[in-house]
Amino acid sequence: MRYRITTHYHPGILDLAGRQISKTLLSIGFKDVKKVKLGETYELTCSPEQIEDVAKELTNQVMKFYTIEPIKGE
């Protein structure tokens, strides 16, 4: 089965790359940008029994959390 794993920083963890992207977008004229948060997305095919273990291996759980969603119709 196909899955999408998305990772994001836990609240309170400083996202330096997101902050820099925000500053850059503001400097080139995107004045309505308030805050950017950087995350990672992985799409993969594996068995339902393995997806949780795969997500844990892809995520530094001290700093980030993950969500898993099945990709349907592909």
Residue pairs with C-beta under 8 A, 6 or more apart in sequence:
1 45
1 46
1 47
1 48
1 51
1 70
2 43
2 44
2 45
2 70
2 71
2 74
3 43
3 44
3 45
3 46
3 51
3 68
3 69
3 70
3 71
4 41
4 42
4 43
4 68
4 69
4 70
4 71
5 41
5 42
5 43
5 44
5 51
5 54
5 55
5 58
5 59
5 66
5 67
5 68
6 39
6 40
6 41
6 42
6 66
6 67
6 69
7 39
7 40
7 41
7 42
7 58
7 59
7 64
7 65
7 66
8 37
8 39
8 64
8 65
8 66
9 15
9 37
9 38
9 39
9 63
9 64
10 63
10 64
10 65
13 63
13 64
15 37
15 38
17 38
18 35
18 36
18 37
18 38
19 36
21 36
21 38
22 33
22 34
22 35
22 36
25 33
25 36
26 33
40 58
42 58
43 71
44 54
46 54
51 68
52 68
55 66
55 68
56 66
58 66
59 65
59 66
